[in-house]
Amino acid sequence: MPQPGVSDNGAIIISKLTCPACGHAEDVEMLENACVSFHTCTHCKTRIQAKPGECCVFCSYGDFPCPSAQLGAKSCCANE
């Protein structure tokens, strides 16, 4: 049985996203099978998006990258 916040394959699935506009940080559950290109900050309502060249908002602004990146894929979007 995996630990809370960890998937069956060992990837961490909770990442603390930090809004680049206001600095607010919040824990967000990551999808294991989909790219998350946008997220709306719950504090300032800014819609943040992944930085150019990065696959998702978690890889850009999270304290942990997306599960696919943690497991060695180049991108969560391309399922490489």
Contacts in CASP RR format, 6 or more apart in sequence:
PFRMAT RR
TARGET T0000
AUTHOR 0000-0000-0000
METHOD contacts of the structure
MODEL  1
MPQPGVSDNGAIIISKLTCPACGHAEDVEMLENACVSFHTCTHCKTRIQA
KPGECCVFCSYGDFPCPSAQLGAKSCCANE
2 8 0 8 1.000
2 10 0 8 1.000
5 12 0 8 1.000
5 13 0 8 1.000
5 14 0 8 1.000
5 29 0 8 1.000
6 12 0 8 1.000
6 13 0 8 1.000
7 13 0 8 1.000
7 32 0 8 1.000
7 67 0 8 1.000
9 67 0 8 1.000
9 71 0 8 1.000
11 32 0 8 1.000
11 67 0 8 1.000
11 70 0 8 1.000
11 71 0 8 1.000
12 64 0 8 1.000
12 67 0 8 1.000
12 70 0 8 1.000
13 29 0 8 1.000
13 30 0 8 1.000
13 32 0 8 1.000
13 67 0 8 1.000
14 27 0 8 1.000
14 28 0 8 1.000
14 29 0 8 1.000
14 30 0 8 1.000
14 64 0 8 1.000
15 27 0 8 1.000
15 28 0 8 1.000
15 30 0 8 1.000
15 58 0 8 1.000
15 62 0 8 1.000
15 63 0 8 1.000
15 64 0 8 1.000
15 65 0 8 1.000
15 66 0 8 1.000
16 25 0 8 1.000
16 26 0 8 1.000
16 27 0 8 1.000
16 28 0 8 1.000
16 62 0 8 1.000
16 63 0 8 1.000
16 64 0 8 1.000
17 25 0 8 1.000
17 26 0 8 1.000
17 27 0 8 1.000
17 28 0 8 1.000
17 39 0 8 1.000
17 48 0 8 1.000
17 57 0 8 1.000
17 58 0 8 1.000
17 61 0 8 1.000
17 62 0 8 1.000
18 24 0 8 1.000
18 25 0 8 1.000
18 61 0 8 1.000
18 62 0 8 1.000
18 63 0 8 1.000
19 25 0 8 1.000
19 41 0 8 1.000
19 43 0 8 1.000
19 44 0 8 1.000
19 46 0 8 1.000
19 48 0 8 1.000
19 61 0 8 1.000
20 48 0 8 1.000
20 61 0 8 1.000
21 41 0 8 1.000
21 44 0 8 1.000
21 46 0 8 1.000
21 48 0 8 1.000
22 41 0 8 1.000
22 43 0 8 1.000
22 44 0 8 1.000
22 46 0 8 1.000
23 43 0 8 1.000
24 41 0 8 1.000
24 42 0 8 1.000
24 43 0 8 1.000
24 44 0 8 1.000
26 41 0 8 1.000
26 42 0 8 1.000
26 43 0 8 1.000
28 39 0 8 1.000
28 58 0 8 1.000
30 36 0 8 1.000
30 58 0 8 1.000
30 64 0 8 1.000
30 66 0 8 1.000
30 67 0 8 1.000
32 67 0 8 1.000
32 68 0 8 1.000
34 76 0 8 1.000
35 55 0 8 1.000
35 56 0 8 1.000
35 66 0 8 1.000
35 75 0 8 1.000
35 76 0 8 1.000
35 77 0 8 1.000
36 56 0 8 1.000
36 57 0 8 1.000
36 58 0 8 1.000
36 66 0 8 1.000
36 76 0 8 1.000
37 49 0 8 1.000
37 50 0 8 1.000
37 56 0 8 1.000
37 57 0 8 1.000
37 77 0 8 1.000
38 47 0 8 1.000
38 48 0 8 1.000
38 49 0 8 1.000
38 50 0 8 1.000
38 57 0 8 1.000
39 47 0 8 1.000
39 48 0 8 1.000
39 57 0 8 1.000
39 61 0 8 1.000
40 46 0 8 1.000
40 47 0 8 1.000
40 48 0 8 1.000
41 47 0 8 1.000
41 48 0 8 1.000
48 57 0 8 1.000
48 60 0 8 1.000
48 61 0 8 1.000
49 57 0 8 1.000
50 56 0 8 1.000
50 57 0 8 1.000
50 59 0 8 1.000
50 60 0 8 1.000
51 60 0 8 1.000
54 60 0 8 1.000
55 66 0 8 1.000
55 68 0 8 1.000
55 69 0 8 1.000
55 74 0 8 1.000
55 75 0 8 1.000
55 76 0 8 1.000
55 77 0 8 1.000
55 78 0 8 1.000
56 66 0 8 1.000
56 76 0 8 1.000
56 77 0 8 1.000
58 64 0 8 1.000
58 65 0 8 1.000
58 66 0 8 1.000
59 65 0 8 1.000
59 66 0 8 1.000
59 69 0 8 1.000
59 76 0 8 1.000
64 70 0 8 1.000
66 76 0 8 1.000
67 76 0 8 1.000
68 75 0 8 1.000
68 76 0 8 1.000
68 79 0 8 1.000
69 75 0 8 1.000
69 76 0 8 1.000
73 79 0 8 1.000
73 80 0 8 1.000
74 80 0 8 1.000
END
